[in-house]
Amino acid sequence: MASTSGEGFGSKVVGILALQGGFEAHAKMVRSLGARAREVRVPADLEGLHALIIPGGESTVMTLGIEREGLAEPLRSLVRAGTPVLGTCAGMIMLDREHLGLLDVSTRRNAFGRQIRSFEADVDLAGLRGGPMHAVFIRAPWVAEPGAGVEILGRVEDHPVAVRQGNMLAVSFHPELAADPRLHELLLQMNGSDERVTRAG
Ligand code: GLN
């Protein structure tokens, strides 16, 4: 797999919301790309981040944690300031209209019918070179009612499972669980103040 990890990610600090859910595997992948990973539990942990990941987990529990720690407003400010963010599975739900209200989509929880536990699929993602991504879905949501500014990057059974809106990337699946760092690389390459980069591909 093509890797661009030699391009100087060492100066980048990626925050990973670590209240609950699958944050450790994200941290591992970030470190494998040469960047620094910082677990985020309180607002002060957001200072100086170059990018943020909201992992999968359980969206109801994660919402309670965000409220308990007073993280909702600081998270909104960080993302509105242009910091690149990747939300995966429950992290995608956190970004939607009904939760943090940052991504102009609704999400449908546990959307893939009887596939209660998990399934895997190869998903073509627009703008990602190197072929389809092998994606692990665990009680996954899908995107419903995407707003006009939301780009659909990939679908499963015709339902959007990967979207982008400016500095926000959100996927229904768990990219940290497959040995494919391309979405994490894309996050590290995104730069909120540089549309040439965020629009690439
Ligand atoms: N089903 C979970 C929820 O609705 C999300 C699952 C996941 O993040 N793997 O919160």
Residues whose N, C-alpha, C, O or C-beta is under 5 A from the ligand:
A	BS01	LIG	G56 G57 E58 S59 T60 T88 C89 A90 R109 N110 I138 R139
